[in-house]
Amino acid sequence: MKENIAHSGAWGIAAIMIVVASWLFYRYFAPKTWREWAGAGVVQAFIIALYAEMYGFPLTIYLLARFSGLDRYNLNANLWSSLIGLGETGMLISMLLGYALLFVGIGIFIQGWRELYRAHRQSRLATTGLYGLVRHPQYTGLFVGLFGEGVVHWPTLFSVGLFPVIVLVYGLLARSEEKRMVERFGDEYRAYRRRVPMFFPRPGQWRQLVERSNAREEDKDDPPQR
């Protein structure tokens, strides 16, 4: 192919983004068990595939142009702008929507982490705030953020394919964690589990989830450093 595809070939930026995103992920998720490392490995592959195509080589576009007959003379490295045919406008729309979901996901994760830390310090079960809407808000934030960045903003064959695998892996991890919670809190956690969904709030509660993720509660203690 001789056509030029915009927004590709910046391998230095790709490497920086992969390192920064990976550092942030491991900084807060800090896998310890083999199940956690398995989930982290899938997320790591997602991050590498995403930013390698976003700033490096747009493999998805080349493959679709070769095997699916996309217009080779009107291609952009962003899949949505090529499929929709809106060029830079389509890329801008997908970028804005994707970043909005990414920041919402980060907010959900951070607030869920704070609430869990407070509950841990008080030796109690976390059931309020975000934990009153979903049992694992940190994983919910991870899913929302990855969906926004790797499916809405910059979809690739690998990021779209890995996303459901990530949900499955962390679903299994969450079930393993809940077994330990049942051993610790007994009937209290069983009742909580029956009352509150695992990852995704009930219809009509998504707005509450976003609003609570933006809550600013003053903590007397600083979050733990890992």
N, C-alpha and C positions, 0 to 999 in steps of 0.2 A: 504494500500500500504506500502510495506517495502523498496522500493527503495529510495535512497538518491537523493535529487534534489539540485543542486548547487545553491549558492547565495540566500539562504533563511534563515529566522529565526533571522535576525539581527534587532530586533524590536527597539532597541535603536537608530540605524541609521535611521530607518524608521521614528521614531518620530521627530528626529532632522530635517530631510529633509522636512517633512510636515510643521513643524513650520517655517523653513527658507523660503520655497517656498511661504507659505501663507503670511508671513510678507512682503515679497517683492511684492507680488500681491496687497495686501491691501494698502501698502505704496504708490504705484503709481496710482492705479485705484480709491482708496478712494470712494466707492459707497455712494451716498447721497439719491437718489430717490428710490422708491420701485422697479422700473425697473432695476436700477443698482444693487440693492441688490439681485434681482432674478438672474441676470447674474453672480454675484459674487458667489452665492450659488452653481450654477452648476459648476463653475470653482473650487470651494473649494472641491466639491465631486470628481471631476476629479483628483485633487492633492492627496487627501487621498487614493483613489482607486489605483492610479499609484504607489505611494511610499510604500503603505502597501503591494502590491504584489511584488514590485521590491526588497524590503529588508526584508519583513515579510513572509507572507504566500502566495505561488504562486497558488491562487485559480483557475485561468484560466487554468493552466497546469493540475491541478488535475481534473477539470471538463472535459477537452478535453480528457485526458487519460481514464477517466471513461466512457464517452459516445461516443467518436469518435474513439477509438481504436488506439491512439498513442502508439508507442513502449514504454512500461513502463520501460524498462531497459536502455534506451538511452535518458533520459529527462534532460533538463536544465531549470532553472526557466525562462529564456528568451524564449518567444514563437517562435520568428523567428529561433533561433538556433535549436529548436526542430523540427519545421516544415520543414526547409530546410535540416536538417540532417548534418549540418556542425559543430555542437558542439561549442566550444569556438571561432572558426573562424567566424561562423555565428553571434555569439553574438558581437564579435569585430567589424564586418562590420556594423551591425545595430547600435551599439553604436557610431561609428565615424560619420555615416550619420545623426543619430538623434541629436548628439551634434552640428554638423555643422548647421543644421536647427535651433536648439535652439538658438545658438549664433547669427545667422542671424536675427531671430525673435526679440531677445533682442536689436540688433542694430537698426532695423527698429523702434521698439517702442521708444527707447531713442531719436533717431533723430527726430521722429515725435513729441514727447513731447516738444523738444527744439524749433522746428519750430512753434508749436502752441503757446508756451509761448511768443516767440518774436512777433508773430502776435497779441496776446492779449495785450501785453505791448504797441503796436503801434496802438491799436484800429482798426485793419484792418482784412480783411478776409484772412486766410492762403490759398494761391493758388500756392506757389512755392515750390521747393525742392520735398520732398516726396508727398506733397499735390498737386503737378502737375501731379502725376501719379495715386494716389488713394485719395479718400475723407476722409478716416479714417485709416491712416497708423498705428496708435497705435493699433487698432483692428487687422489690418493685421499682425503686429508683434506678437500679442497674438496668433493668429491662427497658424502662421508658427512655433512659439516656441512650442505650445502644440502639434501640429502635429508631430514635430520632436521628442519630448520627450515621448509622450504617444501613438504614432502609429508606428513610425519608430524605435525608440530606444527600447522601452519596452511596446509593445501592450498588453492590457488586455481586457477582455470582457467589462469591465466598461469604460475604457478610450476610446476604439474605439467606443463604443455605445454613450458615452457622447459628443464626439467631434462634430458630426453634430448638436447636441442639442445646444452646445455652439455657434456655428456659427449662428444658427437660432435665439437664444435669443439676441445675440449682433447685429444681423441684424435688429431686431425689435427695439432695443435700438437706433441704429444709425438713423433709420427713425424718431424716436421721436426727437432726437437731431436736425435733419435736419429741422424739422418743426419750431423749435425755431430759426434756422439760417435764414430761409426764412423770418420770422417775423422781424429779425434784419437787414438783408442785402437786402431783396427783390429780385429784378431782377438780381442783381449781383450774388447772390447765385444760383438762378435758372439757369442762364447761365453756371455757374461753374459746377453745378450738371449734366447738359446735356453733358458737355465736358469731365468730368473725371469720371471713374468707382468708385464704392463704396469701395470695399475691394481689389480686385485683378486687377492688371494692365493688359492692353491689351497684346496680344501675342507679344513677342519681347521686352517688356519693363521690364521684370523681372530683367534682368541684370542691367538696370538703377536703379531700386529700391534698389538693393543690394549695388550698388556703391554709391548712394546718402545716404544710411544709414550709410556709413563709412565716410561721409564728416566730416571734422573737422573745424567748423566755430567758431571763437572767439566771445564770448558773453561778453558784458560789464557788464551785470547783471547776477547774479547767479540765477539758477532756483529756483522757489518758494518752500518753505518748507511747507509740510502739516502735 
